[in-house]
Amino acid sequence: MFWAAALAYLTPVKYDDSEFSQRFKKLFGAEESVKLICVKEFIQEYNSSSNNCHGVALGNLIKVKFRNRGIDELFGNFQFINNS
């Protein structure tokens, strides 16, 4: 699910440097900007049978950063509702 959401969010802007950068930072945080170029290149050249280092970098970002940010957001909302 997180892979699908990340790819659906980033793919439409894969050739728009500014918008891609903004969306990338929303998903993974500004501290991960060093990986932005390799992830953008991976999405631009996406081949589902490829298992190159760019795909591994994106996979790690999705599995660790994006998923954790999503879970933190859900947990924060859950706590807010329970405290209301």
PDB file of N, CA, C and O in Angstrom:
ATOM      1  N   MET A   1       0.815  -1.184   0.000  1.00  0.00           N
ATOM      2  CA  MET A   1       0.000   0.000   0.000  1.00  0.00           C
ATOM      3  C   MET A   1       0.870   1.264   0.000  1.00  0.00           C
ATOM      4  O   MET A   1       0.574   2.212  -0.726  1.00  0.00           O
ATOM      5  N   PHE A   2       1.929   1.285   0.800  1.00  0.00           N
ATOM      6  CA  PHE A   2       2.788   2.460   0.857  1.00  0.00           C
ATOM      7  C   PHE A   2       3.533   2.673  -0.455  1.00  0.00           C
ATOM      8  O   PHE A   2       3.736   3.812  -0.877  1.00  0.00           O
ATOM      9  N   TRP A   3       3.944   1.575  -1.107  1.00  0.00           N
ATOM     10  CA  TRP A   3       4.588   1.678  -2.415  1.00  0.00           C
ATOM     11  C   TRP A   3       3.628   2.313  -3.406  1.00  0.00           C
ATOM     12  O   TRP A   3       3.998   3.236  -4.132  1.00  0.00           O
ATOM     13  N   ALA A   4       2.413   1.826  -3.438  1.00  0.00           N
ATOM     14  CA  ALA A   4       1.418   2.335  -4.392  1.00  0.00           C
ATOM     15  C   ALA A   4       1.148   3.817  -4.142  1.00  0.00           C
ATOM     16  O   ALA A   4       1.069   4.603  -5.086  1.00  0.00           O
ATOM     17  N   ALA A   5       1.011   4.192  -2.899  1.00  0.00           N
ATOM     18  CA  ALA A   5       0.737   5.597  -2.577  1.00  0.00           C
ATOM     19  C   ALA A   5       1.915   6.489  -2.974  1.00  0.00           C
ATOM     20  O   ALA A   5       1.715   7.554  -3.558  1.00  0.00           O
ATOM     21  N   ALA A   6       3.125   6.066  -2.663  1.00  0.00           N
ATOM     22  CA  ALA A   6       4.309   6.874  -2.984  1.00  0.00           C
ATOM     23  C   ALA A   6       4.476   7.020  -4.495  1.00  0.00           C
ATOM     24  O   ALA A   6       4.720   8.121  -4.989  1.00  0.00           O
ATOM     25  N   LEU A   7       4.346   5.925  -5.224  1.00  0.00           N
ATOM     26  CA  LEU A   7       4.494   5.990  -6.676  1.00  0.00           C
ATOM     27  C   LEU A   7       3.372   6.796  -7.323  1.00  0.00           C
ATOM     28  O   LEU A   7       3.612   7.546  -8.269  1.00  0.00           O
ATOM     29  N   ALA A   8       2.158   6.647  -6.822  1.00  0.00           N
ATOM     30  CA  ALA A   8       1.030   7.413  -7.365  1.00  0.00           C
ATOM     31  C   ALA A   8       1.210   8.904  -7.114  1.00  0.00           C
ATOM     32  O   ALA A   8       0.757   9.720  -7.917  1.00  0.00           O
ATOM     33  N   TYR A   9       1.848   9.267  -6.043  1.00  0.00           N
ATOM     34  CA  TYR A   9       2.067  10.667  -5.687  1.00  0.00           C
ATOM     35  C   TYR A   9       3.237  11.272  -6.455  1.00  0.00           C
ATOM     36  O   TYR A   9       3.176  12.436  -6.852  1.00  0.00           O
ATOM     37  N   LEU A  10       4.300  10.503  -6.669  1.00  0.00           N
ATOM     38  CA  LEU A  10       5.508  11.026  -7.297  1.00  0.00           C
ATOM     39  C   LEU A  10       5.529  10.895  -8.823  1.00  0.00           C
ATOM     40  O   LEU A  10       6.081  11.758  -9.506  1.00  0.00           O
ATOM     41  N   THR A  11       4.945   9.845  -9.357  1.00  0.00           N
ATOM     42  CA  THR A  11       5.040   9.576 -10.792  1.00  0.00           C
ATOM     43  C   THR A  11       4.476  10.698 -11.670  1.00  0.00           C
ATOM     44  O   THR A  11       5.108  11.038 -12.670  1.00  0.00           O
ATOM     45  N   PRO A  12       3.334  11.281 -11.351  1.00  0.00           N
ATOM     46  CA  PRO A  12       2.808  12.332 -12.243  1.00  0.00           C
ATOM     47  C   PRO A  12       3.720  13.558 -12.382  1.00  0.00           C
ATOM     48  O   PRO A  12       3.592  14.311 -13.347  1.00  0.00           O
ATOM     49  N   VAL A  13       4.621  13.761 -11.449  1.00  0.00           N
ATOM     50  CA  VAL A  13       5.499  14.943 -11.491  1.00  0.00           C
ATOM     51  C   VAL A  13       6.967  14.557 -11.698  1.00  0.00           C
ATOM     52  O   VAL A  13       7.867  15.326 -11.358  1.00  0.00           O
ATOM     53  N   LYS A  14       7.203  13.389 -12.246  1.00  0.00           N
ATOM     54  CA  LYS A  14       8.577  12.890 -12.355  1.00  0.00           C
ATOM     55  C   LYS A  14       9.462  13.722 -13.263  1.00  0.00           C
ATOM     56  O   LYS A  14      10.685  13.608 -13.187  1.00  0.00           O
ATOM     57  N   TYR A  15       8.889  14.553 -14.118  1.00  0.00           N
ATOM     58  CA  TYR A  15       9.694  15.425 -14.986  1.00  0.00           C
ATOM     59  C   TYR A  15       9.629  16.895 -14.570  1.00  0.00           C
ATOM     60  O   TYR A  15      10.178  17.757 -15.258  1.00  0.00           O
ATOM     61  N   ASP A  16       8.971  17.184 -13.467  1.00  0.00           N
ATOM     62  CA  ASP A  16       8.873  18.554 -12.943  1.00  0.00           C
ATOM     63  C   ASP A  16       9.754  18.636 -11.696  1.00  0.00           C
ATOM     64  O   ASP A  16       9.339  18.227 -10.612  1.00  0.00           O
ATOM     65  N   ASP A  17      10.952  19.159 -11.850  1.00  0.00           N
ATOM     66  CA  ASP A  17      11.940  19.149 -10.767  1.00  0.00           C
ATOM     67  C   ASP A  17      11.424  19.793  -9.480  1.00  0.00           C
ATOM     68  O   ASP A  17      11.586  19.235  -8.395  1.00  0.00           O
ATOM     69  N   SER A  18      10.813  20.946  -9.600  1.00  0.00           N
ATOM     70  CA  SER A  18      10.351  21.677  -8.418  1.00  0.00           C
ATOM     71  C   SER A  18       9.240  20.923  -7.681  1.00  0.00           C
ATOM     72  O   SER A  18       9.313  20.730  -6.468  1.00  0.00           O
ATOM     73  N   GLU A  19       8.229  20.507  -8.410  1.00  0.00           N
ATOM     74  CA  GLU A  19       7.104  19.797  -7.789  1.00  0.00           C
ATOM     75  C   GLU A  19       7.541  18.436  -7.236  1.00  0.00           C
ATOM     76  O   GLU A  19       7.104  18.033  -6.158  1.00  0.00           O
ATOM     77  N   PHE A  20       8.396  17.736  -7.971  1.00  0.00           N
ATOM     78  CA  PHE A  20       8.898  16.451  -7.491  1.00  0.00           C
ATOM     79  C   PHE A  20       9.633  16.643  -6.165  1.00  0.00           C
ATOM     80  O   PHE A  20       9.443  15.872  -5.224  1.00  0.00           O
ATOM     81  N   SER A  21      10.471  17.673  -6.100  1.00  0.00           N
ATOM     82  CA  SER A  21      11.227  17.957  -4.884  1.00  0.00           C
ATOM     83  C   SER A  21      10.290  18.241  -3.704  1.00  0.00           C
ATOM     84  O   SER A  21      10.503  17.732  -2.603  1.00  0.00           O
ATOM     85  N   GLN A  22       9.270  19.043  -3.933  1.00  0.00           N
ATOM     86  CA  GLN A  22       8.308  19.353  -2.867  1.00  0.00           C
ATOM     87  C   GLN A  22       7.596  18.098  -2.380  1.00  0.00           C
ATOM     88  O   GLN A  22       7.472  17.870  -1.177  1.00  0.00           O
ATOM     89  N   ARG A  23       7.134  17.296  -3.317  1.00  0.00           N
ATOM     90  CA  ARG A  23       6.411  16.075  -2.933  1.00  0.00           C
ATOM     91  C   ARG A  23       7.338  15.079  -2.239  1.00  0.00           C
ATOM     92  O   ARG A  23       6.949  14.438  -1.263  1.00  0.00           O
ATOM     93  N   PHE A  24       8.555  14.953  -2.741  1.00  0.00           N
ATOM     94  CA  PHE A  24       9.535  14.053  -2.127  1.00  0.00           C
ATOM     95  C   PHE A  24       9.753  14.433  -0.663  1.00  0.00           C
ATOM     96  O   PHE A  24       9.752  13.572   0.217  1.00  0.00           O
ATOM     97  N   LYS A  25       9.940  15.724  -0.412  1.00  0.00           N
ATOM     98  CA  LYS A  25      10.179  16.195   0.955  1.00  0.00           C
ATOM     99  C   LYS A  25       8.960  15.995   1.844  1.00  0.00           C
ATOM    100  O   LYS A  25       9.109  15.740   3.040  1.00  0.00           O
ATOM    101  N   LYS A  26       7.746  16.107   1.281  1.00  0.00           N
ATOM    102  CA  LYS A  26       6.536  15.834   2.067  1.00  0.00           C
ATOM    103  C   LYS A  26       6.472  14.375   2.491  1.00  0.00           C
ATOM    104  O   LYS A  26       6.086  14.065   3.618  1.00  0.00           O
ATOM    105  N   LEU A  27       6.849  13.485   1.591  1.00  0.00           N
ATOM    106  CA  LEU A  27       6.780  12.056   1.903  1.00  0.00           C
ATOM    107  C   LEU A  27       7.891  11.599   2.835  1.00  0.00           C
ATOM    108  O   LEU A  27       7.645  10.864   3.792  1.00  0.00           O
ATOM    109  N   PHE A  28       9.120  12.036   2.553  1.00  0.00           N
ATOM    110  CA  PHE A  28      10.273  11.452   3.225  1.00  0.00           C
ATOM    111  C   PHE A  28      11.023  12.408   4.145  1.00  0.00           C
ATOM    112  O   PHE A  28      11.887  11.976   4.908  1.00  0.00           O
ATOM    113  N   GLY A  29      10.711  13.685   4.086  1.00  0.00           N
ATOM    114  CA  GLY A  29      11.396  14.669   4.924  1.00  0.00           C
ATOM    115  C   GLY A  29      12.580  15.295   4.201  1.00  0.00           C
ATOM    116  O   GLY A  29      13.205  14.671   3.345  1.00  0.00           O
ATOM    117  N   ALA A  30      12.870  16.518   4.554  1.00  0.00           N
ATOM    118  CA  ALA A  30      13.955  17.264   3.903  1.00  0.00           C
ATOM    119  C   ALA A  30      15.318  16.630   4.142  1.00  0.00           C
ATOM    120  O   ALA A  30      16.221  16.774   3.317  1.00  0.00           O
ATOM    121  N   GLU A  31      15.476  15.930   5.259  1.00  0.00           N
ATOM    122  CA  GLU A  31      16.771  15.319   5.575  1.00  0.00           C
ATOM    123  C   GLU A  31      17.155  14.214   4.592  1.00  0.00           C
ATOM    124  O   GLU A  31      18.315  13.804   4.548  1.00  0.00           O
ATOM    125  N   GLU A  32      16.206  13.736   3.813  1.00  0.00           N
ATOM    126  CA  GLU A  32      16.482  12.678   2.832  1.00  0.00           C
ATOM    127  C   GLU A  32      16.735  13.231   1.431  1.00  0.00           C
ATOM    128  O   GLU A  32      16.790  12.467   0.467  1.00  0.00           O
ATOM    129  N   SER A  33      16.888  14.543   1.308  1.00  0.00           N
ATOM    130  CA  SER A  33      17.052  15.183  -0.001  1.00  0.00           C
ATOM    131  C   SER A  33      18.244  14.669  -0.787  1.00  0.00           C
ATOM    132  O   SER A  33      18.256  14.759  -2.015  1.00  0.00           O
ATOM    133  N   VAL A  34      19.248  14.132  -0.105  1.00  0.00           N
ATOM    134  CA  VAL A  34      20.423  13.613  -0.818  1.00  0.00           C
ATOM    135  C   VAL A  34      20.045  12.444  -1.732  1.00  0.00           C
ATOM    136  O   VAL A  34      20.771  12.141  -2.679  1.00  0.00           O
ATOM    137  N   LYS A  35      18.926  11.793  -1.459  1.00  0.00           N
ATOM    138  CA  LYS A  35      18.484  10.649  -2.256  1.00  0.00           C
ATOM    139  C   LYS A  35      17.486  11.051  -3.344  1.00  0.00           C
ATOM    140  O   LYS A  35      17.043  10.210  -4.126  1.00  0.00           O
ATOM    141  N   LEU A  36      17.137  12.327  -3.391  1.00  0.00           N
ATOM    142  CA  LEU A  36      16.102  12.798  -4.302  1.00  0.00           C
ATOM    143  C   LEU A  36      16.428  12.491  -5.762  1.00  0.00           C
ATOM    144  O   LEU A  36      15.581  11.962  -6.481  1.00  0.00           O
ATOM    145  N   ILE A  37      17.615  12.807  -6.201  1.00  0.00           N
ATOM    146  CA  ILE A  37      17.973  12.633  -7.610  1.00  0.00           C
ATOM    147  C   ILE A  37      17.944  11.163  -8.018  1.00  0.00           C
ATOM    148  O   ILE A  37      17.420  10.830  -9.081  1.00  0.00           O
ATOM    149  N   CYS A  38      18.493  10.291  -7.196  1.00  0.00           N
ATOM    150  CA  CYS A  38      18.508   8.872  -7.593  1.00  0.00           C
ATOM    151  C   CYS A  38      17.092   8.289  -7.590  1.00  0.00           C
ATOM    152  O   CYS A  38      16.781   7.432  -8.417  1.00  0.00           O
ATOM    153  N   VAL A  39      16.235   8.739  -6.677  1.00  0.00           N
ATOM    154  CA  VAL A  39      14.854   8.250  -6.660  1.00  0.00           C
ATOM    155  C   VAL A  39      14.102   8.780  -7.877  1.00  0.00           C
ATOM    156  O   VAL A  39      13.344   8.046  -8.510  1.00  0.00           O
ATOM    157  N   LYS A  40      14.310  10.051  -8.203  1.00  0.00           N
ATOM    158  CA  LYS A  40      13.641  10.628  -9.380  1.00  0.00           C
ATOM    159  C   LYS A  40      14.073   9.892 -10.647  1.00  0.00           C
ATOM    160  O   LYS A  40      13.237   9.590 -11.499  1.00  0.00           O
ATOM    161  N   GLU A  41      15.358   9.602 -10.781  1.00  0.00           N
ATOM    162  CA  GLU A  41      15.845   8.861 -11.950  1.00  0.00           C
ATOM    163  C   GLU A  41      15.240   7.460 -12.006  1.00  0.00           C
ATOM    164  O   GLU A  41      14.889   6.966 -13.077  1.00  0.00           O
ATOM    165  N   PHE A  42      15.123   6.833 -10.849  1.00  0.00           N
ATOM    166  CA  PHE A  42      14.516   5.496 -10.802  1.00  0.00           C
ATOM    167  C   PHE A  42      13.075   5.542 -11.295  1.00  0.00           C
ATOM    168  O   PHE A  42      12.662   4.691 -12.083  1.00  0.00           O
ATOM    169  N   ILE A  43      12.310   6.525 -10.838  1.00  0.00           N
ATOM    170  CA  ILE A  43      10.908   6.627 -11.240  1.00  0.00           C
ATOM    171  C   ILE A  43      10.800   6.980 -12.725  1.00  0.00           C
ATOM    172  O   ILE A  43       9.924   6.465 -13.419  1.00  0.00           O
ATOM    173  N   GLN A  44      11.674   7.843 -13.210  1.00  0.00           N
ATOM    174  CA  GLN A  44      11.646   8.201 -14.628  1.00  0.00           C
ATOM    175  C   GLN A  44      11.961   7.004 -15.516  1.00  0.00           C
ATOM    176  O   GLN A  44      11.407   6.877 -16.609  1.00  0.00           O
ATOM    177  N   GLU A  45      12.839   6.132 -15.057  1.00  0.00           N
ATOM    178  CA  GLU A  45      13.267   4.981 -15.855  1.00  0.00           C
ATOM    179  C   GLU A  45      12.664   3.683 -15.338  1.00  0.00           C
ATOM    180  O   GLU A  45      13.210   2.609 -15.593  1.00  0.00           O
ATOM    181  N   TYR A  46      11.560   3.756 -14.624  1.00  0.00           N
ATOM    182  CA  TYR A  46      11.003   2.606 -13.927  1.00  0.00           C
ATOM    183  C   TYR A  46      10.816   1.396 -14.835  1.00  0.00           C
ATOM    184  O   TYR A  46      10.269   1.485 -15.934  1.00  0.00           O
ATOM    185  N   ASN A  47      11.290   0.276 -14.335  1.00  0.00           N
ATOM    186  CA  ASN A  47      11.143  -1.017 -14.982  1.00  0.00           C
ATOM    187  C   ASN A  47      10.867  -1.996 -13.850  1.00  0.00           C
ATOM    188  O   ASN A  47      11.731  -2.219 -13.001  1.00  0.00           O
ATOM    189  N   SER A  48       9.696  -2.572 -13.827  1.00  0.00           N
ATOM    190  CA  SER A  48       9.293  -3.410 -12.701  1.00  0.00           C
ATOM    191  C   SER A  48      10.196  -4.615 -12.486  1.00  0.00           C
ATOM    192  O   SER A  48      10.231  -5.163 -11.384  1.00  0.00           O
ATOM    193  N   SER A  49      10.924  -5.039 -13.509  1.00  0.00           N
ATOM    194  CA  SER A  49      11.814  -6.190 -13.342  1.00  0.00           C
ATOM    195  C   SER A  49      13.216  -5.778 -12.901  1.00  0.00           C
ATOM    196  O   SER A  49      14.059  -6.631 -12.623  1.00  0.00           O
ATOM    197  N   SER A  50      13.462  -4.481 -12.838  1.00  0.00           N
ATOM    198  CA  SER A  50      14.777  -3.980 -12.440  1.00  0.00           C
ATOM    199  C   SER A  50      14.889  -3.959 -10.920  1.00  0.00           C
ATOM    200  O   SER A  50      13.924  -3.646 -10.222  1.00  0.00           O
ATOM    201  N   ASN A  51      16.050  -4.288 -10.423  1.00  0.00           N
ATOM    202  CA  ASN A  51      16.295  -4.244  -8.981  1.00  0.00           C
ATOM    203  C   ASN A  51      17.611  -3.509  -8.745  1.00  0.00           C
ATOM    204  O   ASN A  51      18.526  -4.034  -8.110  1.00  0.00           O
ATOM    205  N   ASN A  52      17.690  -2.289  -9.265  1.00  0.00           N
ATOM    206  CA  ASN A  52      18.930  -1.537  -9.146  1.00  0.00           C
ATOM    207  C   ASN A  52      19.005  -0.783  -7.821  1.00  0.00           C
ATOM    208  O   ASN A  52      18.067  -0.811  -7.025  1.00  0.00           O
ATOM    209  N   CYS A  53      20.119  -0.118  -7.599  1.00  0.00           N
ATOM    210  CA  CYS A  53      20.337   0.564  -6.312  1.00  0.00           C
ATOM    211  C   CYS A  53      19.340   1.686  -6.088  1.00  0.00           C
ATOM    212  O   CYS A  53      18.991   1.973  -4.943  1.00  0.00           O
ATOM    213  N   HIS A  54      18.865   2.337  -7.165  1.00  0.00           N
ATOM    214  CA  HIS A  54      17.890   3.410  -6.989  1.00  0.00           C
ATOM    215  C   HIS A  54      16.574   2.855  -6.430  1.00  0.00           C
ATOM    216  O   HIS A  54      15.941   3.468  -5.571  1.00  0.00           O
ATOM    217  N   GLY A  55      16.187   1.709  -6.924  1.00  0.00           N
ATOM    218  CA  GLY A  55      14.976   1.071  -6.427  1.00  0.00           C
ATOM    219  C   GLY A  55      15.123   0.650  -4.979  1.00  0.00           C
ATOM    220  O   GLY A  55      14.169   0.718  -4.204  1.00  0.00           O
ATOM    221  N   VAL A  56      16.305   0.221  -4.620  1.00  0.00           N
ATOM    222  CA  VAL A  56      16.574  -0.151  -3.229  1.00  0.00           C
ATOM    223  C   VAL A  56      16.490   1.084  -2.344  1.00  0.00           C
ATOM    224  O   VAL A  56      15.932   1.026  -1.248  1.00  0.00           O
ATOM    225  N   ALA A  57      17.043   2.202  -2.812  1.00  0.00           N
ATOM    226  CA  ALA A  57      16.987   3.449  -2.036  1.00  0.00           C
ATOM    227  C   ALA A  57      15.538   3.881  -1.829  1.00  0.00           C
ATOM    228  O   ALA A  57      15.148   4.254  -0.723  1.00  0.00           O
ATOM    229  N   LEU A  58      14.745   3.827  -2.896  1.00  0.00           N
ATOM    230  CA  LEU A  58      13.335   4.191  -2.771  1.00  0.00           C
ATOM    231  C   LEU A  58      12.612   3.226  -1.850  1.00  0.00           C
ATOM    232  O   LEU A  58      11.804   3.644  -1.021  1.00  0.00           O
ATOM    233  N   GLY A  59      12.895   1.943  -1.988  1.00  0.00           N
ATOM    234  CA  GLY A  59      12.263   0.950  -1.113  1.00  0.00           C
ATOM    235  C   GLY A  59      12.559   1.211   0.346  1.00  0.00           C
ATOM    236  O   GLY A  59      11.666   1.116   1.188  1.00  0.00           O
ATOM    237  N   ASN A  60      13.795   1.538   0.655  1.00  0.00           N
ATOM    238  CA  ASN A  60      14.147   1.840   2.047  1.00  0.00           C
ATOM    239  C   ASN A  60      13.440   3.086   2.544  1.00  0.00           C
ATOM    240  O   ASN A  60      12.975   3.120   3.683  1.00  0.00           O
ATOM    241  N   LEU A  61      13.351   4.116   1.704  1.00  0.00           N
ATOM    242  CA  LEU A  61      12.641   5.331   2.102  1.00  0.00           C
ATOM    243  C   LEU A  61      11.167   5.038   2.369  1.00  0.00           C
ATOM    244  O   LEU A  61      10.595   5.525   3.344  1.00  0.00           O
ATOM    245  N   ILE A  62      10.561   4.240   1.499  1.00  0.00           N
ATOM    246  CA  ILE A  62       9.145   3.923   1.676  1.00  0.00           C
ATOM    247  C   ILE A  62       8.937   3.066   2.913  1.00  0.00           C
ATOM    248  O   ILE A  62       8.038   3.336   3.709  1.00  0.00           O
ATOM    249  N   LYS A  63       9.758   2.037   3.083  1.00  0.00           N
ATOM    250  CA  LYS A  63       9.583   1.113   4.206  1.00  0.00           C
ATOM    251  C   LYS A  63       9.876   1.765   5.551  1.00  0.00           C
ATOM    252  O   LYS A  63       9.235   1.441   6.551  1.00  0.00           O
ATOM    253  N   VAL A  64      10.830   2.672   5.580  1.00  0.00           N
ATOM    254  CA  VAL A  64      11.231   3.264   6.853  1.00  0.00           C
ATOM    255  C   VAL A  64      10.609   4.643   7.052  1.00  0.00           C
ATOM    256  O   VAL A  64       9.822   4.840   7.978  1.00  0.00           O
ATOM    257  N   LYS A  65      10.949   5.581   6.204  1.00  0.00           N
ATOM    258  CA  LYS A  65      10.523   6.960   6.408  1.00  0.00           C
ATOM    259  C   LYS A  65       9.028   7.162   6.208  1.00  0.00           C
ATOM    260  O   LYS A  65       8.332   7.609   7.120  1.00  0.00           O
ATOM    261  N   PHE A  66       8.532   6.832   5.017  1.00  0.00           N
ATOM    262  CA  PHE A  66       7.140   7.108   4.686  1.00  0.00           C
ATOM    263  C   PHE A  66       6.187   6.313   5.576  1.00  0.00           C
ATOM    264  O   PHE A  66       5.216   6.866   6.094  1.00  0.00           O
ATOM    265  N   ARG A  67       6.451   5.048   5.753  1.00  0.00           N
ATOM    266  CA  ARG A  67       5.577   4.225   6.586  1.00  0.00           C
ATOM    267  C   ARG A  67       5.569   4.726   8.027  1.00  0.00           C
ATOM    268  O   ARG A  67       4.511   4.823   8.649  1.00  0.00           O
ATOM    269  N   ASN A  68       6.751   5.046   8.559  1.00  0.00           N
ATOM    270  CA  ASN A  68       6.815   5.544   9.935  1.00  0.00           C
ATOM    271  C   ASN A  68       6.119   6.890  10.090  1.00  0.00           C
ATOM    272  O   ASN A  68       5.444   7.130  11.091  1.00  0.00           O
ATOM    273  N   ARG A  69       6.281   7.769   9.104  1.00  0.00           N
ATOM    274  CA  ARG A  69       5.600   9.062   9.163  1.00  0.00           C
ATOM    275  C   ARG A  69       4.091   8.863   9.128  1.00  0.00           C
ATOM    276  O   ARG A  69       3.362   9.537   9.855  1.00  0.00           O
ATOM    277  N   GLY A  70       3.619   7.951   8.295  1.00  0.00           N
ATOM    278  CA  GLY A  70       2.187   7.657   8.222  1.00  0.00           C
ATOM    279  C   GLY A  70       1.655   7.093   9.520  1.00  0.00           C
ATOM    280  O   GLY A  70       0.589   7.490   9.989  1.00  0.00           O
ATOM    281  N   ILE A  71       2.395   6.172  10.096  1.00  0.00           N
ATOM    282  CA  ILE A  71       1.974   5.570  11.367  1.00  0.00           C
ATOM    283  C   ILE A  71       1.978   6.606  12.488  1.00  0.00           C
ATOM    284  O   ILE A  71       1.058   6.645  13.304  1.00  0.00           O
ATOM    285  N   ASP A  72       3.011   7.444  12.526  1.00  0.00           N
ATOM    286  CA  ASP A  72       3.060   8.505  13.535  1.00  0.00           C
ATOM    287  C   ASP A  72       1.869   9.446  13.412  1.00  0.00           C
ATOM    288  O   ASP A  72       1.291   9.858  14.417  1.00  0.00           O
ATOM    289  N   GLU A  73       1.507   9.782  12.189  1.00  0.00           N
ATOM    290  CA  GLU A  73       0.361  10.667  11.956  1.00  0.00           C
ATOM    291  C   GLU A  73      -0.934  10.010  12.430  1.00  0.00           C
ATOM    292  O   GLU A  73      -1.752  10.643  13.098  1.00  0.00           O
ATOM    293  N   LEU A  74      -1.109   8.743  12.082  1.00  0.00           N
ATOM    294  CA  LEU A  74      -2.309   8.022  12.522  1.00  0.00           C
ATOM    295  C   LEU A  74      -2.362   7.915  14.041  1.00  0.00           C
ATOM    296  O   LEU A  74      -3.416   8.121  14.643  1.00  0.00           O
ATOM    297  N   PHE A  75      -1.246   7.597  14.653  1.00  0.00           N
ATOM    298  CA  PHE A  75      -1.200   7.468  16.109  1.00  0.00           C
ATOM    299  C   PHE A  75      -1.485   8.806  16.778  1.00  0.00           C
ATOM    300  O   PHE A  75      -2.186   8.856  17.789  1.00  0.00           O
ATOM    301  N   GLY A  76      -0.948   9.890  16.223  1.00  0.00           N
ATOM    302  CA  GLY A  76      -1.206  11.221  16.770  1.00  0.00           C
ATOM    303  C   GLY A  76      -2.683  11.569  16.699  1.00  0.00           C
ATOM    304  O   GLY A  76      -3.235  12.131  17.645  1.00  0.00           O
ATOM    305  N   ASN A  77      -3.328  11.241  15.588  1.00  0.00           N
ATOM    306  CA  ASN A  77      -4.755  11.487  15.457  1.00  0.00           C
ATOM    307  C   ASN A  77      -5.553  10.616  16.419  1.00  0.00           C
ATOM    308  O   ASN A  77      -6.543  11.069  16.993  1.00  0.00           O
ATOM    309  N   PHE A  78      -5.132   9.381  16.596  1.00  0.00           N
ATOM    310  CA  PHE A  78      -5.805   8.479  17.527  1.00  0.00           C
ATOM    311  C   PHE A  78      -5.730   9.026  18.952  1.00  0.00           C
ATOM    312  O   PHE A  78      -6.722   9.012  19.681  1.00  0.00           O
ATOM    313  N   GLN A  79      -4.564   9.500  19.339  1.00  0.00           N
ATOM    314  CA  GLN A  79      -4.401  10.075  20.680  1.00  0.00           C
ATOM    315  C   GLN A  79      -5.252  11.329  20.831  1.00  0.00           C
ATOM    316  O   GLN A  79      -5.858  11.537  21.883  1.00  0.00           O
ATOM    317  N   PHE A  80      -5.308  12.161  19.808  1.00  0.00           N
ATOM    318  CA  PHE A  80      -6.122  13.374  19.846  1.00  0.00           C
ATOM    319  C   PHE A  80      -7.586  13.040  20.067  1.00  0.00           C
ATOM    320  O   PHE A  80      -8.267  13.678  20.870  1.00  0.00           O
ATOM    321  N   ILE A  81      -8.063  12.031  19.345  1.00  0.00           N
ATOM    322  CA  ILE A  81      -9.474  11.624  19.473  1.00  0.00           C
ATOM    323  C   ILE A  81      -9.743  11.067  20.863  1.00  0.00           C
ATOM    324  O   ILE A  81     -10.770  11.379  21.465  1.00  0.00           O
ATOM    325  N   ASN A  82      -8.844  10.257  21.374  1.00  0.00           N
ATOM    326  CA  ASN A  82      -9.046   9.666  22.696  1.00  0.00           C
ATOM    327  C   ASN A  82      -8.963  10.702  23.817  1.00  0.00           C
ATOM    328  O   ASN A  82      -9.579  10.525  24.867  1.00  0.00           O
ATOM    329  N   ASN A  83      -8.217  11.768  23.607  1.00  0.00           N
ATOM    330  CA  ASN A  83      -8.078  12.809  24.624  1.00  0.00           C
ATOM    331  C   ASN A  83      -9.168  13.862  24.538  1.00  0.00           C
ATOM    332  O   ASN A  83      -9.262  14.734  25.402  1.00  0.00           O
ATOM    333  N   SER A  84      -9.984  13.788  23.513  1.00  0.00           N
ATOM    334  CA  SER A  84     -11.056  14.801  23.336  1.00  0.00           C
ATOM    335  C   SER A  84     -12.271  14.476  24.151  1.00  0.00           C
ATOM    336  O   SER A  84     -13.253  15.217  24.118  1.00  0.00           O
TER     337      SER A  84
END
